[in-house]
Amino acid sequence: MQSSSHETDVAIIGAGPVGLFAIFECGMLRMRTHVVDALDTVGGQCAALYPEKPIFDIPAYPKIDAAALVDRLAEQAAPFKPVYHLGQQVERLEASGDGFWRLTTNAGTEITAKAVIVAAGVGAFGPNRPPLAGIEAFEGKSVLYYVKQREALRGKRVVIAGGGDSAVDWALLLADIAARVMVVHRRPKFRAAPENAERLRQLAEAGAIDLVVPFQLAGLEGNGDRLSAVLVDNLDGTRRRLDADMLLPFFGLAMNLGPIAAWGLDLDRSHVTVEQATCATSRAGIFAIGDIATYPGKLKLILSGFSEAAMAAHAIHPIVHPGEVLHFEYSTTRGVP
Ligand SMILES: Cc1cc2nc3c(=O)[nH]c(=O)nc-3n(C[C@H](O)[C@H](O)[C@H](O)COP(=O)(O)OP(=O)(O)OC[C@H]3O[C@@H](n4cnc5c(N)ncnc54)[C@H](O)[C@@H]3O)c2cc1C
């Protein structure tokens, strides 16, 4: 492990879409940034969970794939020369004297900054794993919690488990390329967007998708890391054996604040409470934006996070440039480097 020490104006924890936009907003106010993310790539949930899914509520993009949005955000941040420390989790955040903060990662990197923006999303996130004996052997090969490339499932017999948006969306997305799509859910009703749930019902009626309801996962069969069948039980104990190459369990995300919970910030049910106008947390000099931040009326959307990034950057400016009057300027006036 090679440790290193850095000093900067603003340390950003999390390189999800909101952390990336915070680089831009800080840069526009002449504040240098270092950005740390536990993942080995930028983009947060967009990159890790749904890169190929289109997003429809990013202003000025009627439709943009999550991966493309991340690319655009990184491009927009690039002129401000952020320093990325990827594949490292921030473990400690401590006052280092003179009003500075020092954060330390699990790779031994130390960053001292005048202010900190916590843009850590849902914290250290991971899938809720179904409690099936021996599932670890198949994970990453024939049991996938995230689908990075739809094409990887072409011609496969796919079992999708779950009843929410992810399960239904992926069933619809795979219906025309997988050899067979079987959707296992413990209730006949799906908790997905009504139009998608209706589309699922139509495809099932047309025989393009098999609805295996009300059933739940009971076991796996296979050899090494290759799955051959998924066993499912219904409520009265009747068992079915679904021949399958792949299992995609979509039971939501396990949200784990991880080390953030120990940083002395006021929390509300695993979120950091902030002052809405500034995104200031309960500790002076530490700000929180994006999914991790909460205040009355908070909408957990990327576009809310973008606005919070702008508000936090303006609130941080007097900390980084004390005594300097901040003249509010449009980007059209200021331009970018
Ligand atoms: C399937 C799906 C579809 C969605 N569709 C939409 C949509 O259509 N429109 C919309 O607006 N939103 C959508 N969302 C929600 C959207 O993705 C989130 O609101 C957004 O990703 C939040 O961005 P963020 O930057 O705050 O956090 P995240 O994207 O969660 O990024 C946070 C980053 O912080 C890192 N991190 C956490 N703790 C640490 C630590 N201690 N040290 C270092 N790094 C750390 C994580 O690794 C992560 O990369 C969707 C989400 C999902 C799962």
The ligand as a Gaussian input file, in Angstrom:
#p B3LYP/6-31G(d) Opt

LIG

0 1
 C      -31.983000       1.631000     -11.299000
 C      -31.944000       3.095000     -10.929000
 C      -32.552000       4.013000     -11.767000
 C      -32.517000       5.371000     -11.445000
 N      -33.106000       6.275000     -12.281000
 C      -33.049000       7.604000     -11.998000
 C      -33.652000       8.580000     -12.869000
 O      -34.260000       8.235000     -13.882000
 N      -33.542000       9.910000     -12.531000
 C      -32.895000      10.323000     -11.392000
 O      -32.794000      11.533000     -11.155000
 N      -32.327000       9.409000     -10.550000
 C      -32.399000       8.081000     -10.826000
 N      -31.842000       7.169000      -9.959000
 C      -31.222000       7.677000      -8.724000
 C      -29.843000       8.279000      -9.023000
 O      -28.991000       7.309000      -9.606000
 C      -29.256000       8.817000      -7.725000
 O      -30.114000       9.844000      -7.260000
 C      -27.860000       9.376000      -7.986000
 O      -26.972000       8.373000      -8.400000
 C      -27.335000      10.042000      -6.716000
 O      -26.079000      10.538000      -7.028000
 P      -24.993000      10.783000      -5.898000
 O      -23.794000      11.324000      -6.613000
 O      -25.606000      11.565000      -4.791000
 O      -24.696000       9.340000      -5.287000
 P      -24.199000       7.962000      -5.930000
 O      -24.530000       7.877000      -7.366000
 O      -24.731000       6.916000      -5.016000
 O      -22.617000       8.048000      -5.790000
 C      -22.037000       8.078000      -4.512000
 C      -20.620000       7.548000      -4.595000
 O      -20.009000       7.712000      -3.290000
 C      -19.135000       6.625000      -3.083000
 N      -18.886000       6.485000      -1.638000
 C      -19.782000       6.243000      -0.651000
 N      -19.173000       6.214000       0.551000
 C      -17.858000       6.447000       0.299000
 C      -16.701000       6.537000       1.117000
 N      -16.759000       6.429000       2.471000
 N      -15.493000       6.736000       0.506000
 C      -15.406000       6.859000      -0.840000
 N      -16.468000       6.797000      -1.662000
 C      -17.671000       6.601000      -1.093000
 C      -19.852000       5.438000      -3.678000
 O      -18.905000       4.444000      -4.049000
 C      -20.532000       6.066000      -4.912000
 O      -19.766000       5.901000      -6.096000
 C      -31.866000       5.807000     -10.256000
 C      -31.254000       4.875000      -9.407000
 C      -31.289000       3.529000      -9.739000
 C      -30.609000       2.539000      -8.813000

